[in-house]
Amino acid sequence: MSEPRHLIAALAEQARPGTEVPLLVQIARVPGQGQGQGSVRLPSFSVPKEGAQLMIIVTAPTLRAVADLSQELTVYPGQDSGWLLFRLRTTTSRLHQVTVHAFHKGTHLGAVHLQISVDADADGVVTNGEPRRAVLPGIAFEPGEATLQVHRAEDGSFSFQLLSETCYPPEQFRYRGGDPGQAAERIYCELREAARRAGQLPPDDARALRRRLMNEGVQLWSSAVPEAIQKQFWKEAHRITSFTVLGEHNFVPWELLYPLDADNNEGFLAEWLPVVRRVFRQDRVHQISVPGAAFVMPPGSPPEAALEIAELRDSLGPGMANKDVITKREVLADLIERGHAGLLHFACHNNFSTSGSRVNMDDGPFEPIDLATAAQTRSLRAHQPLVFFNACRSAGEIPWFNDTLSWAQQFLKAGAGAFIGTLWPVRSDSAMQFAKAFYARLLDDGRPLGQASLLARQEAQNLDGDPSWLAYAVYGSPAATATPQTRA
């Protein structure tokens, strides 16, 4: 039996500080009926006779948990589930964010986002909020998919939870060295220098450079990932075929992890598994339509950028509807806000600093904040295009009020089906090699996003110590496929 399901959550809209408030969660067959703001219509799924086990996880970083925020919920064919009760206690007067996630064996099915206003002058009786609904995709999870959910609390600690065929409890973790983002910046500086030196070294020095890269990855695995999560990972490793990081991304270069212990040495994580990232509120896209392509190359781009675009156009074939190369900010902004369909490929410089990212277009700088309107109106959601930002540090993030501001965050909020960017400056020849290999695997071979990125890394990997093949951060569903309409 196949039917759509909805994740429903109900929470008080307002309460005084120190009040215990209930959060009710249910999986139901009821359609949205106008109450599903922010939900996405996703494919129906079949539920076996014995029922399907879902893991419901609540994140409420500024509220106190009275009881466990992870509970299992059983869904049976032809009926709604029972209600789960989560208990939260309000704290300071402010607007608090609460998110309810549904997982099935490591696959993130969907999330509902709620708010509660805590005010000392509120009435003593809690005002009940209207239930919110989010349509869930197929419960038949992607075989072998594992998700590492990472959440940062207000006190600076982190919660890690590995979800696969086994759903492990969350592990609280605090970095003894302080802000891990500072360590990441040091790593990025070293990798930038390694990319610059690679190709200019004798073989022995190149091997030493690669050994240094491996040691960076091993140290990152041992110090950035809690020991309990490491042990859980090795228990599940023989079943894992793709690895997704959901949540916090800006403090660890996950692609650089090199899992290693006395009995296991498979290489960099991104060398033997598809490693992708997902952000909260990001749609789970199964099919990316690629009817055409648009390329961005403003004046002052690297000399190899024109060659990269020419070779990509040639490899995409004459059937792909190619737009003119975009050089002006206003033309690019109009294209995005009108809802571009297909591929949007950047081949340019991205100037990244602590103040943010910037691409210098012919008529002025183009920055992530210039995507605010597109993000608010979800202008790309109808077509869910693929955005490939083949530029230096295009996956870098900066703090912005209560969020981070980056190309990845903004394009995904606008509704992009997938985003690919770089974590540090990459070598031009390596960037072109990765892009060509990625498109060949994704579009010509029909490989899913995760596998296409893995194979592209393997093809772009070389022995001169250049770490560029590890620099690419891929955001999206590892099982998403993309076939040009002209070739379908």
N, C-alpha and C positions, 0 to 999 in steps of 0.2 A: 504494500500500500504506500503510495507516494503522495505527500501533501506538504504545503509550506508550514513552517513553524515560526513562532515569534518568541523572542526573549522579552519578557515583561518585567519591569521593576517599578515599585511604588515606594516613595520616600516622602517624609514630611517636607513641606515647603519652608516652614519657619519653626523655630524653637528657641527657648532661652538657653544660655550657657549652663552646662552641667546637667542637661536633660538627656535621659535615655530615649532614643528614637528607634522604632523598628524599620527595617528595610525588607520588603517582601519581594521575592523573585519567583517567577513561574515560566515554564515553557508551554505555550498554548498554540492552538490552531487558529485562533481568532485573527482576522485580518486587522490591519492598522486602523482603518476607519477614521482617518484624520488625526489619530493620536501618535502616529509613528514618525514624528519629526526627527530627522536625522538618520532614519533607518534606510537600508538599501535592500531593494528587492533582489533576492538571490535564488538560485535553483532549489527546487523541492528535493526531498530526500526520502529514502525508505528507512523505516525503523523495524528491526527484527522482532519476531514474536516475543522473544525473551526480554525485549527492551534494550535501550541504549543508555549507557552511563555517561553523563556529562559532569564536568567539573566546573562549578560556578565559583568565581573568585572576585572578591570585592576589594577595590583599592580606595582608601579614604585617608590620604596622608595627613590631613589636618584635624581629623576626628579620632577619638579613642575607640578601639575595638573592645566591646564587652565580652565577646565570644569569638570563636574561630571565624575568620573571614574566607575560608575555603570549605565548601561543602559539595557533596555529590548529589546529583539529581537524576532520577531514572525517568526516561521518556518511553511510553508504550504506544503501540499503533492505535490510531483512531481515537485518542483521548488526550486531554490536557494533563499535564503533570500536576502534582500537588504543589503547594507553596513552600518555599524555603524561607526561614526567618533568620535574618542577620540583625545583630544588636549593636548600635553605635551610641556613643555618648558625645554630646556637643562640647566644644571647648570655647575658644575666644569668639568675640563678636566679629563676624565677617561673613562673607559668602564662601561656603565650602563646596568643593567638588568631590563627587562620588562617582566611581565607574564600576559597572558590573560586567564582568567578562564571562563568556561561555567557551569552554574548551572540550574537545573530544579527542582523546589519545594524542595529545600534542598539537592538534590543529586548532587554531583560534577561529571560532565560528562567528563571533560577533560581540558587540559591546553596546551597552546603554549608558549614557552619561546623564547624571542628575546633579542638582544643586540644592543646598539647604542654606537658608539665611539664618544665622545665629545672632540674636539681638536681645540685649538685656531688657529692653522695653516691650518685648513681644508678649502676647497674651500667654497665660499659663498653659492653656490648652494648645497642643501641637496642631498646626494646620496640615491636613493631609494633602499630599501632592497627587496630581493626576498620574496614573500609570503611563510609562513610556514603553514603546514597543520597538524592537529591532528584529527584522526578518533574518532567520538563520539560514546558512547554506546547507548543503548536504552533510549529514552527520557521518556519512561514509568518509572518514578522514583520509588524507593522503597517506598511503602506506609508507611507513618509515619516517614520517615527519616528526621532528622533535622541536619544541619551542622552549627557549630560555626567557622567562619573563623577568625583567629587571625594573625595579621601582625605587626611586630615591625618596626618602622620607624628609620631612622638614628639619629634623635634627641632624641631617647629613649622613645618616646610615642608609644602607641599601638592603632591599629584599630581593633575593634570587629564588626562582622556582623553576625546576626542570619538569616539563610536561611532555610525556611521550606515551607509549603504551602503559607505562606506569606513571601515575601522577604523584610526585613527591611533594611533601610539605614545604612551605617557603623557609628559606634560611636567612636569618638576619645577619648582616655583615657590616663592619665598620673598618675603613682603611686606616691603619695606624699611622701611615705617612701623611695624613691630611688629605687635601683635595686631590683625587686621582687625575683630574684634568691637567694638573701641572706636569705630572709624569708623562701623560700622553703628549703634551706639547714638546717635551724633551725628545720623545721618541720620534715625533714628526720631523723635528729639526735634523735628527741624525739620518732619517730615511731620505729626506730631501737632499742632504749632502751625498748620501750613497747613490742616489739616482744620478746626481751630477757627475760623480767620479766614475760610475760604471761605464764600461766600454773604452776607458782610457788606461786601464790597468793591465799589467802582465798577468798571466794565468794564475800564478801563485797568490797575488794580491786579490784577484777576483774571488778565488776560493775562500780566502780569509774574510772577505767582505760578506760572502754568503753565510759563513759560519757565524759571523757576528749577528747577522739578521736572524739566524736560527736561535741564537742565545737570547736575543731580544724577545722572540716569541715564546720560548720556554719560560723565561722569567715572568713574562706577562701572564701566562697560564697559571703559574704557581702563586703569583701574588695578587692578581686581579680577580681570580675566580675562587670562591670559597672552597675549602678542601672537601666539604660534604658534597658540593655540586660536582667536583672532579670525580669523586668516587661513584656518584650516581651516573655520570656520563659514561664512565667505562663499563658499568653494568649494562647500559643500554646500547653501547657503541655498535655491537654486532647487528642491531636491528635498525640503526639510524641510517637513512639515505639522504636526508636533507636537514639542515640546521637553521632555525629561524631565531633571531633575537628580537624580542618585542619589548618596547619601552625605551629605556635610557640608552643613548648611543654615543653621546658626545664625550664620554670620559674614558672609553676603552676602544682601541682599534681592533674590533673583534676578528677581523679577517687575518690579523697577524698572530693570533693565538697558535701556539705549537704545543698541543697536548702531549705530555711525555711522562711516563713513569717507568718502573723497573721492567715491566712486562709489555709495554706498548710504545711504539714509535712509528707512527704512520705519516709524519710530516706536518706541515702547517695545516690547520683545520680547513682552510679554504683551498688546500691543495688536493684533498681527498673527499671533501663533502661540499655540496652546494651550500654556501653561507649567504643568507639574505637577511635583511632587516625589515621590520614593520614598526610603524608608529601607531600609538593609540588613535582611534577614530579613522584609521585608514581602511578604505574599502578592500575587501578580499576579492580581487579580480581574477576570473578564470580564463577569460579570452580577451586579448588585446587586438583590436581591429587596426590594421595598418594599411589604409587605402592610399596613403601618399606620404611624402616626406618634406619637411622644411628644414633648412640649414641656416645656422647663425654664424657669421664670420665677419665681425666688424673690422675696420681698418686697424692696423697695428697687431693683428693676430700673428701667431708664429708662422714662419715661412712655410712650414709643412702643412698648415691648415688647409690651404687651397688644394694641395695634393690629396690630403685625407678626404675632403669632400668629393673631389673628382673620382677617386677610386671607389668611394662608397656609392656614389651615383651609378657608377659602372657596374658594381657588384649587385646593386639592387635591381638593375635591369630596366629596360625601356618601358615596361608595363607599369612601373611605379610612377605615380603622378608627382613629379618633383616641382616644387615652387622655386622661385628665384631665391638666391642667397640673400638673407636678411642682414642689413648693416645698420638700420636705424631703430632706435628705441621705440618710437611711436608705432612703427610698423609691427614690431614684435609684440608690444603690449596689446595692440588691436587684435592680432592673430590669436593671442591667448584668451583675451576677454570675450571674443566671439565664439570660442570653443573649438580650438584646433583639433582636427582628427588625424591620427596617424603617428608618424615619427617626428620628433623635434630634436634635432642634433646640433649641439653647440661645439664648434671647433675654434677656440679662442683662448685668450688669457683671462683668468679670473683673479682679480686682485683681492687677496684675503688678508685681513689683519684683525686685531682685537675689536676694531670698530665695525667689522662685517665684511661681506663680499661685494664685489663690484665688477661689472663688465663695462668697459668704456666703449659705448656705441658711437656711431658717427654723429649723433645729435645729442649726446649726453650720457651720463652713467646709468646703467640698468642694474638695480639692486633688488634683493629679496623683498624689500618693503613695497616695491613697485608691483608685486603680485598680490597685495592685500585685497584689492577689489575682486580679483579672480578667485582668491581663496574664500572670501566671504560669500560670493555668489555661486561658488562651485562650478565655474564656467567650463571646466574640462570634463566634468563628470559624465556628460552624455556620451562622449566618445572614448574617454579613458585612454589618452594617448601614451606612448612610450617617450620619455624624456631622457636623453643621454647627454650629460654635461661633461664633455671630454675636455676639461680645463683644469688648471691647477687648483687643488684644495676646494673643489666645488661641492664637497659633502661636509665642509666645515660649518660649525654652528657658533653663534654668539648668544649670550643671555639677552632676553628682551622682555622686560617686565616679568610676567609670570609664565613665560614660555621661552623657547629658543627660536631664533630666526635664522633660517638657512634656506638654500635653494631646495633641498629635499623636502623639508617641512612644508614650504609654501606651495610647491608644485603638487605635492600629495594632498594637501588641504584643498587645492583647487580642483582635484579629481583626477590627477594623472593615474594611469593604470600601473605604471612602474617608473622608477627613477634610478639612474645610474650616475654616480659622481665619484670624485677622487678625494682621498683623505690627505694627500700631500702632493707637492709638485711632481709630475711624471715626465719621463723622457718622451720627446715627440715621436720617435720611431716606435717606441713601445706602445704609446697611446694609440697610434694608427693600427698597429698589429692586433692589439686587443679588440679594438672596435670592429675591424674587419672579421676577425674570428668569431666575435660575439654575434654579429648580424648573420654570418653564414650559418652558424649553428641554430640560431633562433628562427630565421626566416626561410633559409633554404632547406635545412634538415628538419624543421618543425620541432626542435627540442624545446622543452619547457624552460622557463626563465632561469631556474636554478641550475639545471644541467648545462644550459648554454653559457652561463657565466663561469661555471666550473671548467668546461672545456676550453673556453677562451683564455682563462688564467693559465691552463696547462700549455696552451699553444704559445702564449706570450712569455712564458717563463724561459729564461736563458741562463747561461752559466757564467755571465760576466758580473754577477752580483747586483744587477739592477733590480730593485724591489718594486718596480712599477706594477707588476702583475698582481701584487697584493694590495695596491692602493685603492682599487675600485670597491666602492660600497654599493650594493644592489638592494634597492627597496622594492618589495612587492611579494606576491605569492610565488613560492618556488615552483608550483605546478602550473602557473599561468602560461598559456601558449599564445603565439602571435603569428598569424599568416597573412601576408598581403592579400587583399581581396581579389586583385588581378590574377593571383596564382591559385586561389582557392579552387 
